[in-house]
Amino acid sequence: MKIVIFGPPGSGKGTYASRLFDLIKTPHISTGDLVRQEIKDRTETGKKIEAYTRRGVLVPDDVVIELLKKRISQPDCASGFILDGFPRTIPQAEALGKISPIEIVINLDVPDEVIIERLSSRLTCKSCGEIYNRRFLKPKVEGICDKCGGQLYTREDDKPEVIRERLKTYQRQTQPLLDYYKERKLVENVRNTEVAVPPEIIVSKIMKIINARR
Ligand SMILES: [Zn+2]
């Protein structure tokens, strides 16, 4: 199955994608990771990408699509993949359609207020980056990291006003794509209105959708 997963920041997208991998063995592909890997490996493409980033311009679509094409032609993608972070625009969706047509679009539909509540109670360790939650993943000692004893704080990104802005940007960016895929009858909504929901519940909903379309 060739799957694209859409979900606002804080929707748990990454967690679900990696659990799906355990269940259906289709790799989770994040174009952000692909780009970072190229840079790390010092490939020709990696050097080009770095030059764009230095100039403060976005990496052009054809570069990202080339990377994606290379990645999905690997043997582990023979039975499909779960794409995350791509496509972000209609031209990207069209390009993707030409190299490998998507079969399902999973749209994680979480109300803004739920995301805000979830993210704004998040705590991050200053030293090791471990993530906790004031409500459902508390450290053993308040304000202190269980792992390294570092101090916990609320990241700038997790403040309600910043989250609201990020959600707006996300919606503006994603809505046209959802419309594009809806026209093609590929979108499946997975609604989640609870702040703390065990990942396996959402994953089993997604699995039902996948199995119904297989
Ligand atoms: Zn720590």
Boltz pocket constraint, residues with backbone or C-beta under 6 A from the ligand:
constraints:
  - pocket:
      binder: B
      contacts: [[A, 125], [A, 126], [A, 127], [A, 128], [A, 129], [A, 130], [A, 145], [A, 146], [A, 147], [A, 148], [A, 149], [A, 150]]
      max_distance: 6.0
